[in-house]
Amino acid sequence: MKRIVFSLFQSKVDKVGFSVTDYKANQFNKWHDQLIKVKKDYADLCNADFKMHYPDLNNFVDLQFEKIRLLEQYAERYDEVLYLDFDIIPSPNAENIFNNVDISKICMYPLIRKMTFREMNEVLVMNKPNLDSQNMFVKTCAKNAMLLLDEIDSSDKCYNTGVIVGNSNVIKSLQFTDQLDHLHQLLSEAREDNVFPEEVYRHFVYNNEVYMTYLVEKNNIPFYDLSSNWNFILDDRGLTSSSVLKYDLLHVVNKDFDIWLENR
């Protein structure tokens, strides 16, 4: 059984949305070596090869598509594949993900954004100034707009692709890269023909998480919804280390790596 864990990083990436700051970029550079080490150690725990990629890309959107292309490429050579965003940190006592989830299915962590009128109104009233292309509500709407063009029922979920794991067969069934031009075209059509308010659909852009969720739902690809244990998103909620280290894979989106790496 051949396994691989891989990640990618590019220090010079165009800023996208409100969430990208100079602080976060500097944190990646400061903790670069340690972020690789903890992933390499985790791959060893999983009895897997480890590969780090530095794509010659500085466009954020293209970089996100590149990780899916690499996922499919590794599925041609390995039986089981795990992708980790560069800001993922395995906890010191992390378990082997390959042995704890159903990797015969595509495994990702779903973020739920309700599509009711009440929820939509709250988003527009409370978060309108902060809506951008990276907002998960916007992404969920974009995915549902694409499915609506295909006359397919949708869900309230959009997958976060910070952690993706599966076996070779299910990853190959995605055919993501082969369909990329079609997905771009469909997203462009959805931007022009949808049921969502202009404040939302004007932020519809090409996006790997939108496309991955769309393909899973449209093609009934076998899926396994990871629990937060395998993609625990650390934003700005002020959580303490003692309450967080019980989770296996930490997704440090706030880039406060110091807390989790200083003594590793």
Secondary structure, DSSP 8 states (H G I E B T S, - for coil): --EEEEEE--SS----SSS--HHHHHHHHHTHHHHHHHHHHHHHHTT-EEEEE--S---HHHHHHHHHHHHHHHHTT-SEEEEE-TTEEE-TT---GGGTS-TTSEEEEEEE---SHHHHHHHHHHSGGG--TT-HHHHHHHHHHHHHHTT----SEEEEEEEEEEEHHHHHHH-TGGGHHHHHHHHHHHHHS-SS-HHHHTT----HHHHHHHHHHHTT--EEE--GGGSEE--SS---HHHHTTSSEEE-TT--HHHHHTT-
